[in-house]
Amino acid sequence: MLEAGPPPSPEDVSRALHETFGFSGFRGVQDQVVGRVLEGRSTLAVMPTGAGKSLTYQLPAVLLNGTCVVVSPLIALMHDQLRSARANGIRAAALTSADTDRDATMRAFRAGELDLLYVAPERASQPHFRELLSRARVALFAIDEAHCVSEWGHDFRPDYRLLKPLLDAFPDVPRLALTATADRHTRADILTQLGIAEDGLIVAGFDRPNIRYAIRPRETVQRQLKAVLDENPGPGIVYASTRARVEQLAEGLARDTGRRVLPYHAGLSPEVRARNQAAFVASEDMVMVATVAFGMGIDKPDVRFVAHAGIPKSIEGYYQETGRAGRDGDPSVAIMLWGADDFARARQRLSEIEPHRLASERQRLDALAGLVETAACRRAVLLRHFGEEPPATCGNCDNCLTPPSVNDVTELARKLLSAVYRTGQSFGLGHLEKVLGGVSDDRVLQRGHDQLSVFGILTEDERPLLKPLARALQARGSLVPTEHGGLALGGDSRDILKGEASVMIVVPPRSERRKRGSRGGNDGPDPFGDPLFEALRELRRSLAAEAGVPPYHIFSNATLREMTETRPASRSDLAAIGGVGAYKLDAYGEAFLQAIREN
């Protein structure tokens, strides 16, 4: 093999950063990560979605002598990043089951004609791939979505566990593991599983200040989601838990809003999934209703909102899924609609978990219940979960913008739990409400529940709090569903009944409308309606369709905004705008300058 040579100078790095990507400087911890990679030091970088993780290996791939091999979990993710790299003039290819040019790719790799080679972990762990690597110069291994290697991560992929022998076969090649979602336990596991020293950990922080978080009880989900779409005209993702729910919501939202709304789930044919995903990636206003199978492979920067029609699997999953909004740094919205039945089903699924993972999965669910039931800052709860010490308030979540009231309902909780116990732990909330409220209907009389000590003990002030209380008790596991739809005692219910535990519930404000001036939705920075901005968007759409790539691969909205504000008159003026690298300047510069002159 050829010698690697000395690392690039700071001047070389700055020049490549500007010429290839059009950036005048690094963001966040990018410079630290790139610096370690160029020095040949293995690194685990934990960076929030939208912080520019791909640049930390794409830039070294341009500068180093050899190819950067990128291990990525999804074909769609690889191909999206592949298109993005090629749009910047980077020599990139992929070896996947969906690629028909594998022989040409392998020849180019062996000949040293590739800066980036993308592969899936299933292929990377095979002996024949190791043999292929031995015939070329490998400059760097980049392991994307590295939390998949950890059994404690929220998206464990066993094939990631097989990567270490491959990495160990090339001891002189540095390793760069990247993830946006890993708590302390998961980070430690990633370091061990990928053979990275503890001093190689760089944590950029988890805050996404451009995202406004809101969590609301689910009432009429179709109406609530319609309001979200009405307030947010840009691209968005709605997550639902089942295929049937996805189809129902997609059809209903398309009908009620008049927007293009498509479904995505594993029950659709591969052709339909691919077609719907391609339409979403290329669109500037489409909405996708999907199961969580959708999104991990999407690097679309201009998603303006992510809505959950039910609870995610964990806070880690919620953070990653909501992180698909606002990758471009512009104001975006993350909304979750939840119900007591969500937590009931989730606690039932705990019985299917392997015994050694049960405690950690129960903790994940309890943490999620704490997030939805908190009256404090949502962002602070999220960030503390990942080991940070954030300010008490953020000013950009529902609880900070419109603080809810907090009620001590311990006495009411004891009444409800007592009614559950005395009626035999087999009736639903509707029947329990009648018993507590003193309603003598046929069902209550037939079972003699009008003779119970809890009959009619509900006061008028307590009546409107009963449903929120039942929802909260189910979220924390104090009430659990029975096989036939009733409610039974669970968790700390007996402590509550004995007066050894208190119950507080959050009562959201009556109006869900956000305060004027809060960030997100229509308060975005894009000058929609400006003749020049609209002309540049139309040109971008035309060039993207001609090249067969999404519009954001041509230029981002931020780049178009800067063009609109500064109206560059020459190639040198245009080259000074963020996001305009040398390759894109040559490919698109004259077309955009002409559009600026004409508008």
Secondary structure as GFF3:
##gff-version 3
##sequence-region A 1 599
A	DSSP	alpha_helix	10	21	.	.	.	ID=ss1
A	DSSP	alpha_helix	30	38	.	.	.	ID=ss2
A	DSSP	beta_strand	43	46	.	.	.	ID=ss3
A	DSSP	alpha_helix	55	63	.	.	.	ID=ss4
A	DSSP	beta_strand	67	71	.	.	.	ID=ss5
A	DSSP	alpha_helix	75	87	.	.	.	ID=ss6
A	DSSP	beta_strand	92	95	.	.	.	ID=ss7
A	DSSP	alpha_helix	102	110	.	.	.	ID=ss8
A	DSSP	beta_strand	116	119	.	.	.	ID=ss9
A	DSSP	alpha_helix	121	124	.	.	.	ID=ss10
A	DSSP	alpha_helix	127	133	.	.	.	ID=ss11
A	DSSP	beta_strand	138	143	.	.	.	ID=ss12
A	DSSP	three_ten_helix	146	149	.	.	.	ID=ss13
A	DSSP	three_ten_helix	158	162	.	.	.	ID=ss14
A	DSSP	alpha_helix	163	168	.	.	.	ID=ss15
A	DSSP	beta_strand	175	179	.	.	.	ID=ss16
A	DSSP	alpha_helix	184	194	.	.	.	ID=ss17
A	DSSP	three_ten_helix	198	200	.	.	.	ID=ss18
A	DSSP	beta_strand	201	203	.	.	.	ID=ss19
A	DSSP	beta_strand	211	217	.	.	.	ID=ss20
A	DSSP	alpha_helix	221	231	.	.	.	ID=ss21
A	DSSP	beta_strand	236	239	.	.	.	ID=ss22
A	DSSP	alpha_helix	243	257	.	.	.	ID=ss23
A	DSSP	beta_strand	261	264	.	.	.	ID=ss24
A	DSSP	alpha_helix	270	282	.	.	.	ID=ss25
A	DSSP	beta_strand	287	290	.	.	.	ID=ss26
A	DSSP	beta_strand	305	308	.	.	.	ID=ss27
A	DSSP	alpha_helix	315	322	.	.	.	ID=ss28
A	DSSP	beta_strand	332	338	.	.	.	ID=ss29
A	DSSP	alpha_helix	340	349	.	.	.	ID=ss30
A	DSSP	three_ten_helix	350	352	.	.	.	ID=ss31
A	DSSP	alpha_helix	355	373	.	.	.	ID=ss32
A	DSSP	alpha_helix	378	385	.	.	.	ID=ss33
A	DSSP	alpha_helix	398	401	.	.	.	ID=ss34
A	DSSP	beta_strand	405	408	.	.	.	ID=ss35
A	DSSP	alpha_helix	410	422	.	.	.	ID=ss36
A	DSSP	alpha_helix	429	437	.	.	.	ID=ss37
A	DSSP	alpha_helix	442	446	.	.	.	ID=ss38
A	DSSP	three_ten_helix	449	451	.	.	.	ID=ss39
A	DSSP	three_ten_helix	463	465	.	.	.	ID=ss40
A	DSSP	alpha_helix	466	475	.	.	.	ID=ss41
A	DSSP	beta_strand	479	481	.	.	.	ID=ss42
A	DSSP	beta_strand	487	489	.	.	.	ID=ss43
A	DSSP	alpha_helix	493	497	.	.	.	ID=ss44
A	DSSP	beta_strand	504	507	.	.	.	ID=ss45
A	DSSP	three_ten_helix	521	523	.	.	.	ID=ss46
A	DSSP	alpha_helix	531	547	.	.	.	ID=ss47
A	DSSP	three_ten_helix	551	553	.	.	.	ID=ss48
A	DSSP	alpha_helix	557	566	.	.	.	ID=ss49
A	DSSP	alpha_helix	571	575	.	.	.	ID=ss50
A	DSSP	alpha_helix	582	598	.	.	.	ID=ss51
###
